[in-house]
Amino acid sequence: MASYFSALNPVKGFPEYHGPYDVGTVDVEIPTSDLPSPSTAPERAQPTIAFRMFYPCIKPAKDEADRPVRWIPSPQKIHLASIMKYVGISERMAGLGSLLLRQLYWIKLPAHRNAKLLIPPTTNGRWPVTFFSHGLAGSRNAYSQLCGDLASNGTIVIAMDHRDGSSPMQYVRATATTEEHTVLPVSIPHAPVNDEVYEARDQQLRIRIWEMSMAYEALIKIDAGLNVENLDMNTSRNRKERMEVLWRFHDMMDIHRPGKVSWSGHSFGAATVVQLLKSVHYYKDRTESDGKPLFTPNVEAAITQQVAPESPAMFLDLWGLPLKSPQQKFLWDRPLPSYAVEGPDGANVLSILSGSFHNWKDNLTINKAVVARPSETRRPPAAPASHRERGTLLPAVVRLRAHSPADSGYGSAGSSERSVTPQRNQHSRTPSTQVGPERTAERTPGPHMFFIAQTQHFNQSDYGVLFPYITQKTTKAEEPERCLDLNRRAMVQVMREAGLIGGDDDTEILDRTSGLRKWNPVTSDGDEQERLRSRAGATGSKGNEELATDGMNMDQMIEGQAQKQ
């Protein structure tokens, strides 16, 4: 009988993560005044940055406190009320769904709050780091299943909270000089698309890219063991004392070697990653005649040392409209850094589309144009690892970050360095053979582009696995867990082939002829690059209206996808 009622429950819990490691989380909110700013702060930037860290951990023993990680963040009532308002549920109607809402309060992640960090099994003793940028109507919590699953495979994931007005609500804690407050959604019309709409999206991107660059600055300080004030006390209802855990990440993150941090995002978050990588990689080439930039880093900004052709770039349902801003033609005309001379030539580029976004032809064309290999005449030179005059030292703030471990972690293809297979850690769930020696196999040629059949835009977030009954009945989306698992497998393999993550190769996931169920390759031929760019650059009322669809606003997505299919 219990199983019968469980099957009828419209809200499910999260499945267990698939990787060999248990997962811990810590929530971080840092005053921006405590960090070196990578650029001039954009208009409407908030006084703090916030993100959640997912990381491989030591599972708490039975006699240790194991604190739950709730899906609805604290303060729960404020966040839940904001989500209801965002999707158009009135206070009166909300009372009718009280049973559903009470269940949302108790949803928890298969992770352990503030658990001890697992000692990295890499030869350099550091965990790789992956940034994740959320889409419209999202937050750091909206992709908990995917981010936690990536962490269970051996990477520290930085799930951003963007305070650009793209979330239902963002709660900003008080600092020494500012009061606590909330950031509410910014209303930007989806159609018609005009210069004002593009500028509004540009403004959001300026905040987003600055926040991610600030978060990277925060990791530099944390890894260096410097004091960082975490405004989030990481408490629970029963335990009110502050938990200080950031010190555990001292000298534990592989964030100093250029190109070794992975960058990923969903929808507007994927567009954010594209513009971040290009803005940093090409910032020295931009002139005043190239329009108003999204991000101009200071010469000492840490992120200028990190973004490189080797940087893995992973896009989930990339939303193309923000990339077509007239002010950002400079970025649109340039390929991803991966295609720089002597770069990985797209082997570290991954684009995964839901079935609905694959059927959205105008947006598909933009996706192809973004990831496609450029002609040889358009390949950019590789950017230098550091920006300084020969024979001079970097500024002091940069010298702190200049250390680059001599060894290579798991080792990348073609590396001459040797990696030693570590002994099995007693807290790992798999044998030490999962942490293989240095890679010797060739990378799978890229770019890697696939779509997952019978899926919708929200299937790459938590909503599909938490509300499978509702989403299946209203949008015909199928097998939400399989969708996320295919995303996870492909992302892990791209990072594995880049030498960042250990484990046995999952070669079939990037094999375009593997025939995996629902996993379909998409052609992105470099020979048709100019044709794609020409078509993607075409304007028209119909195309602009289609480009305007994005986000996880359930009622908008249901209506929009129903019309398309």
N, C-alpha and C positions, 0 to 999 in steps of 0.2 A: 504494500500500500504506500509506503514511504517513497519507493522508487517511482510509483505512478504519479504522485503529486510532484516529485522532483522533475519529472519529464514535462509537466505542465507549467512549471515555474518559468516565467518569461525572462528572468534574470539568472544567469549562470555565474559560476566562479571562474577563476583563471585556471587553465591546465598547468601542470608542472613544466618547468623549463627542460629543454632537451640536452643541454650541454653537460660536460663532466663535472662542473663545479657548482657548489651551492652559491647563492647570490645574496649579497648584503646591499643595503641602501642607506644613504644619508642625504638629508635635505640641506641645501646650502643657500644662504642669502647673505651677501656681503655688501657693505657700503662701498659705493664706487670711489668715495674719497680715500679709501684705503689702498687703492690700486693705481698704478700708472696708467693713464688713459692712452690707448693706442692711437687716438686721433681726437680732434675736437668733438666734444659730445654733441650729438645731433639734437635738433629741436624736439622737445617733449620726452627726452631721455629721462629715466627715473633715477632716483638717488641710490638704488641698490640693483644688483643683478641676482637672479635666482636660478637654481638648477638642482636636479636630483642626480646623484651619482649611484649608478648600479655597478657592482664590482664583485669579483670572485671572493668568497669569504669562507671562513671556518664556521661550520654549523654549530650554533651554541649547544653545549652539553645539556643533558636533562636537568642538571641542577643549576643551570645558568638561566637568567632571564632572557626570554625570546620574545621580543616585542613585535606585535603585528604591524604590517605596513598597509594602511588603509588606502583604497583607490581614491575616495573623495578626500582631498587634502584638508588640513586644518587651516582656518576654521570651517568645519564641514557645512554648517547651516548657511553661511554666506555663499560658499561656492555652489551648493546645490540650488539655492534660490536663483543664483545668477544663470546657471545652466537652464533652469526651467524658463526663465524670462527670455533667454536667448532664442530658444526654440519656439517661443510664442505661447507658452502655457501660462494662463492667467492664475492669479492667486486662488480664485474661486475653483477653477478646474483642477488646480494642484491638489486640493483637498480630496478629490475623487481618486487620485493616484497615490494616496498616502501609503498604502501597503507596498507598492512598488518602491516608493521613495525610502521607506524604512529599510528595505532590503539593500538599497544602494549604500546606506551608511556602513553596513557590515561587510561589504566586499573587501577582501584583502588580497594582497599579492603573495605569490609563493616565494617570498623573500624574507630576510631577517633584518630588522631595523638596527643600524649601528653595530652590526656584527664585526668581528675581527677580520681584517684583511688577510687573505691567504698569501703566503710567501710566493712570489712569482717563480714558476719553474723554467724561466728563461735564463740564458747564460749571462745576460746583463743584469738580472735581478730586478727587472722592471716590467710592469704590465703595459701593453699597448692601450691607447686611448682613442675612443670614437665619440665624436659629437653628433647629436641628433637634434634637428630643428623641426618643430611641430607646424602643422598647417592651420588654416583658418578654423576657428572654433575649437582649437586644440590647446594643449598645455603639456607640461612635463609628465602628467599622469596619463594622458590619453593614448600613450604608446608603451605602456608598462610591460605588456607581454613581449613585444619585440625587443625592447631595450634590455629587459631582464634576460631574455633568451640569448642575446648577443653576449651579455656579461657571463652567462653560464658557460660560454665557449672560450672564455679567456681574454676579455677586454674590459677596461673600465669605460662605461658609457656615461656621457654627460648629456642628460636630457634637459634641454633648455626650457625655461619659462620666458616667453617673449612678452614684453610690456608695451607693445606697439598698437594695442587696440584690436588685435586679432583673436583674442580669447574671450569667452563669455564674461570672465572677470579675472583680474590679477590683484592679489592682496600684497601690498607693499608695507613692510614693517617700518617702524620708526627708527630713525638714526639719531645721532647726537645733535643733528641740526634740522631734521625734518620729522614731521608727524606721520603716523601710520595713515594709509589711505588706500583706496581701491582705484584700479584702472579699468574703466568700462569699455565695451566694444565701440569702435569707430565705425560709423555708418558710411560705407562707400558703395555707391550704386553698382550693380553688375552690368547694367545696360541703360542707355547707350554708353559705349566706352569713348571718352574724350580726353583731352589733355589734362583736365582736372582729376579725372580718375587715375590716369597714369601717374600724375604727380603725387596723389595720395598714396598709391602703392609704393612709389619711390621713397616717400617719407617713412613708411613702415619698414622698408628694406634698410634704410639708413640706421634705424634703431636696432633692427635685428642683427645686422652685420656688426655694428658697434658692440652689442651685447655679447655676441659670440667671441669677439676679439677680447673683450673685457674678461669673459669667463676663462679664456686661455691665459690671460695675465694672472688671474687668480690661481690657476693650476701651477703656474711657474712659482708663485710665492709658496703655495702649499707644498710643492715638491721640494723646495729649498729649505723647508722647515721653519719658515718665517711666520710670525704671528699674524693670523688672519681672524678678524672678528666675524663669527658666524651668528647672525641675528636669529636664525632658526634654532631654537633650543632642543629640537628633536625629542620632545617629551610625549608622553601619552596621558590619557585621562587619569590613570592610577599612579603614575610616577611623574612628578612634576620637576624633578631635578634636571639640570642641564647635562647633556651628554656631549663631551668634547671628543671628537673622533678624527678630525682632519689631520692631526699629527701622525696618524697611522700611515698616511700616504707620503710621508717624507722619504725621498729617494726611491719611490716605488712606481713612478710613472714615466714611460718612454715618450717624453714630450720635447726633448732637446734636439734630437736628430731631425734634420729637415726632411719633410715628406713622410714622416712616420705616424702622424695623426690622421685618422680617417674622418671624413666629413659626409654626413648623410642627413636626409630629411624627407618629409612627406608633403606633397602638394605645394603649398606656398613655402613650406620649409625646404623642399627640394630646389625651388627657384632661389631661395635665400642662399643655399650652398653654392649654386652656380655663380651667382653674383658676388659672393664672398671670394671664391677662388679666383675669379677673373679680376675683381677689383684689386686684390692684393698682388696677384702675379703681374698685372700690367700697369700698376699705378704709376710707374716712372715714365711710361709712354704716353700718358694722357695729357692733353693740352687744354687750355682754356676754351678753345674752339670746339671741343668734344662734348660740350654740354655739362650740366651740373653732376658731379660724381656722387656715387652712393657712399663711398668710403675712401678717404685719402689717409693712409697710415703715416704716423710719424716715422722718421728714419730709425728710431730706437724701438719701435713697436715689436713686441715679441713675435707676433703672427707673421711678420715679414720674413722671419728666419724659418718659419715652419712650412708655409705653403710653398709647394714645389711640384714639379711634374710627377714625382712619385706619390703625391698625396692621393689615396683612394677617394673616389667620388662616387657616392651611391644615392640614386634618386628613386623615390617611390612615388608614382603617379605625379610626376612633375607637371605643375600648372604653368602654362606658357605665357599667359597674359602679362605678368610683371616684366618678363624679359623683353617685351616689345615696346617698352616705353621709348618715345622719341628721344628723350634725354640720355638714353643708355645705348644708343646705336654703336658707340665705341666698344662696349662690351659685347653686344650681339655679333659684331663683325669679327670677333676673335674666338678662336677655338679654345677648348678646355686646356689647362696647363699640361695635361697628360701628353698632348701632341707636340710639345716642344722637341726640338732636335735632341736626340739621345734619350728622350723620355720613354715611358712604357708603351706609347703608341696606342692608348685606349685599353690596355690590358687591365688597368685599375679603374675603369669606368663601368658602372652598372646602372641600368635603367630598367625598372620593373613597373609594368602597368597593370591595373585592374582591367577586367573585361570591358567595363563601361568606358574607361578612359582610352582603351585601344579603339573602341568604336567611335570615339569622338575624333573625327578625321582631322580637323584643323589643328587640334591640340597635339595629335599624333605627329603631324608634320613638323611642328615646332620641336617636339621631343627628339625626332630623328635628326633634325638640323643641329640640335645642341650636342648630341653625343657622336655624330658622324665624324669620321676621319677627314681632315681637310686635305686639299691638294698639297703636293710637296712645296709649291711656291708660297703657300700660306702658313707653313709651319713656323711657329715662333722660336727664337733661340731660347735656350734654358736660362732662367734667371740665376744670378749669382747667389750663393748660399748666405752671404752677409753683405751688407751695404756699408762699406767704409773705404777710405782711400788706402792704397797700398802702403804698408809700413806704419799705419796708425792703429791705435787701439780702438775698439768699440767703446761707446759710452759705458760708464760704470754699471748702469742698470741693465745693459745688454750683456756685459761680461759675466754677470751672474748666471745668465742663461746659456752662455756659449759652450758649456761642457757638452761633449758628445761622446757617449761610451764607445770604446774601441770595438767591442764585439757587437754582434748583430741580432741579439734576441734569438728568434727562431731561424733567422737567416733567410734571405730572399734568393730567388733563382739567379744563378750566375755568381753568387758571392763566393769569394775565395776564403772567407773566414770559416772556421770550424765551430760547430756548436756541440756541446756535450749533452747527451741525454740525461736529464736529472733523475734522481731517485724518486720513487713514487711518494707523494705526500700522503700522509695517513688520512687527510681529510678530503682527498680527491675521490670521486666516485668511479674512476676508470684507471686501468693500469698505466704505467709510465709510458707505454708504447703510444699512447695518445699524444704525448709530447715528443714528436719525432725529432730527429737530428736535422741539420741544415738541409733546406730544399735543394735538390739537384735537377728536378724536372723543369721543363720549359713552362712558362705561363701559358694559359689558354688565351689565344689571340682575342682581342677585343675590338670595339666596345661590345659589352654584353647587354643585349636588349631582349626582354621577354614580356609576354603578357599572360595572365592567369585567367582562364575561361570561367564563366559563370560567377564573376565576382564584381563587387561594386567598390566605389571610391573608399568608403569607410572600412572595408575589409582589411586594410593595411594598418588600421588602428585597433584599439581595444573593443570598439563598439560591436563588431561582428561576433567576437567570442563571448561577450557578456550578454548580448541580446540576440542570440541566434534565431529564436522563434519569431520575434518581431521582424527582424531584418529579412528573414527568409520569406515570410508571408507578404511583406510589403514590397520587396525589391527582387525576389527570386535569387538572392545571393546564396550560394551553396558552400558548404564545407569551410567555414571561416578558419578553423584551426589549421587545415591544410594550406590555406592561402598564406597565413603567417609563417608556417613552417617552410614553405618554398621561398619566401622572402628571406627568412633567416639563413637557410642553407646557402643561398646564392651570395648573400653578404659575407658570411663567414668564409666561403671559399675564395672570394676576391681578396679578402684580407689575408687569408692563408697563403695564397699564391704571391702576395706581396711580402711574405716573410714576417707577418705581424702576429699571426695566431697559429698555434700548434695543432696537432691532431692529424688523423688520417685524411688524405685527400678525398674530397667528394667530387670527383671529376665529372660525373654525369650531369650535375646541376648546371654546369656551364657549357655542356656539350649540346650544340644546337640540333643534333640528330638523336638525342637520347630517347625521345618519345615519352618522357614522363607525363603522366596523366595531368591534363589541364595546363601544362607548362609548354608554352608555345613561343618559338623564337620570332623575333621581329627583325626584318632586314634594315640595316642602316649602312648602305654602301657609300663609301667615300667618293666614288665616281659621280654620285648624284648630289653631292654637297651643294653645288651652286644652284641646281634646280630646286632643292629643298629650301634653300635660303630665299630664293626668289618667290616661291609659293608661300612660304611662311611669312614673308614680308608684305604679301598682298593685303589690301584693306577692303572693307566692305561691311555693311551693317550686319549681314548675316554672320560673317566670320567673327566680328567683334562681339556679338551677342553670345556666340558659343564659347569664346575665350573667357567670358566673364564668370563661368560656373566654377566654383571651388568650395572646399570646406567640408565639414562634417555636420553642418546644420541639417538634421535628419529630414525635416519637412521639405526643405529646398531640394535636397538630393533625391528624395523619393519622387517628387514632382518632376524634376529635370530629367532623371534617368528614365522615368516612365514615358516621357515624351519622345526620348531618343530611341526607345526600344518598343 
